[in-house]
Amino acid sequence: MLSMDNGKTIFDHVALEVNDINGTVDLFRDVFGFSIEKYAGNLDCPQKVWFRENLQLNKTDSVIVKKGGFFNHLALKVSNKDKVIEDLLKHSGKQTSDGPNWILMPDGLYFEIL
């Protein structure tokens, strides 16, 4: 656990807006093994979900900017890169010209698997 005793700022979490919150929750649980810490709303269709792994998902009905926005990609270190890439592809992800470890999901999430 990190301590703020030294007065430094510590990164706590990142929050992503997603259109399909249930599908995105399933993706992070099934592929990456993330665990839900808490949620807002009904768990069948939550408005927000917080994972223990410092990720928050916020449901939005707005159109999410996919190009030229503030968010580019999530780089995740995993223990079995080939398995995670295979699982992302099973969740309708597509490999890109950036390389075989770069997977673009249908909702615009872009993963670099390390």
C-alpha positions as CSV (number, residue, x, y, z in Angstrom):
1,M,0.0,0.0,0.0
2,L,1.3,3.5,-0.8
3,S,1.7,6.1,1.8
4,M,1.3,9.9,1.5
5,D,3.6,10.5,4.4
6,N,6.3,12.0,2.1
7,G,3.9,14.6,0.9
8,K,4.0,13.4,-2.7
9,T,0.8,13.0,-4.8
10,I,-0.2,9.4,-5.5
11,F,-2.2,8.3,-8.5
12,D,-5.4,6.7,-7.2
13,H,-7.5,5.6,-10.2
14,V,-8.6,6.3,-13.7
15,A,-12.3,6.8,-14.7
16,L,-13.6,5.8,-18.2
17,E,-16.9,6.7,-19.7
18,V,-18.4,3.8,-21.6
19,N,-21.6,3.2,-23.4
20,D,-21.9,-0.5,-22.7
21,I,-21.1,-0.7,-19.0
22,N,-22.2,-4.3,-18.6
23,G,-20.1,-5.5,-21.5
24,T,-17.1,-3.5,-20.2
25,V,-17.5,-4.8,-16.7
26,D,-17.6,-8.4,-18.1
27,L,-14.5,-7.6,-20.2
28,F,-12.4,-6.4,-17.2
29,R,-13.6,-9.3,-15.0
30,D,-13.4,-12.1,-17.5
31,V,-10.2,-11.1,-19.4
32,F,-8.1,-9.3,-16.7
33,G,-9.6,-10.8,-13.5
34,F,-10.6,-7.4,-12.0
35,S,-12.8,-7.4,-8.9
36,I,-15.7,-5.1,-8.3
37,E,-15.2,-3.0,-5.1
38,K,-18.5,-1.1,-5.3
39,Y,-21.1,0.2,-7.7
40,A,-23.8,2.9,-8.0
41,G,-27.3,2.0,-9.1
42,N,-28.6,-1.5,-9.8
43,L,-25.9,-4.1,-10.3
44,D,-27.8,-5.5,-13.3
45,C,-27.2,-2.1,-15.0
46,P,-25.1,0.1,-12.8
47,Q,-24.3,3.8,-13.5
48,K,-20.8,3.5,-12.1
49,V,-18.5,0.6,-11.1
50,W,-15.3,0.8,-9.2
51,F,-12.8,-2.0,-9.4
52,R,-10.2,-2.8,-6.7
53,E,-7.6,-2.4,-9.4
54,N,-7.9,1.4,-9.5
55,L,-10.4,1.6,-12.4
56,Q,-13.8,3.3,-12.4
57,L,-16.3,2.9,-15.2
58,N,-19.1,5.5,-15.7
59,K,-22.0,4.7,-18.0
60,T,-22.8,7.4,-20.6
61,D,-25.4,7.6,-23.4
62,S,-23.3,10.3,-25.1
63,V,-21.3,9.6,-28.1
64,I,-17.7,8.9,-27.0
65,V,-15.0,10.6,-29.1
66,K,-12.8,7.9,-30.5
67,K,-10.2,9.9,-32.4
68,G,-8.6,13.1,-31.2
69,G,-9.9,12.8,-27.7
70,F,-8.0,12.9,-24.4
71,F,-7.7,9.1,-24.0
72,N,-5.5,7.0,-26.2
73,H,-4.9,3.6,-24.7
74,L,-4.6,1.4,-21.6
75,A,-1.3,-0.4,-21.3
76,L,-1.6,-3.5,-19.1
77,K,1.2,-5.9,-18.0
78,V,-0.2,-9.4,-17.8
79,S,1.2,-12.8,-16.9
80,N,0.0,-14.5,-20.1
81,K,0.1,-12.1,-23.0
82,D,-1.0,-14.6,-25.6
83,K,-4.0,-15.8,-23.5
84,V,-5.2,-12.2,-22.8
85,I,-4.9,-11.2,-26.5
86,E,-6.9,-14.4,-27.4
87,D,-9.6,-13.5,-24.9
88,L,-9.8,-9.9,-26.1
89,L,-10.3,-11.2,-29.7
90,K,-13.0,-13.5,-28.4
91,H,-14.7,-10.3,-27.0
92,S,-14.8,-8.9,-30.5
93,G,-11.5,-7.0,-30.3
94,K,-9.4,-6.5,-33.4
95,Q,-5.7,-6.3,-33.8
96,T,-4.3,-3.2,-35.4
97,S,-1.4,-2.0,-37.5
98,D,0.3,-0.9,-34.3
99,G,1.2,-4.5,-33.6
100,P,-0.3,-7.9,-32.6
101,N,-0.4,-6.8,-28.9
102,W,-2.5,-3.7,-29.7
103,I,-6.2,-4.6,-29.5
104,L,-9.1,-2.2,-30.4
105,M,-12.4,-3.1,-28.8
106,P,-15.8,-2.3,-30.5
107,D,-16.6,0.5,-28.0
108,G,-13.3,2.3,-28.7
109,L,-11.2,1.0,-25.8
110,Y,-7.7,0.5,-27.0
111,F,-5.4,-1.9,-25.2
112,E,-1.6,-2.4,-25.4
113,I,-0.9,-5.8,-23.8
114,L,2.5,-6.1,-22.3
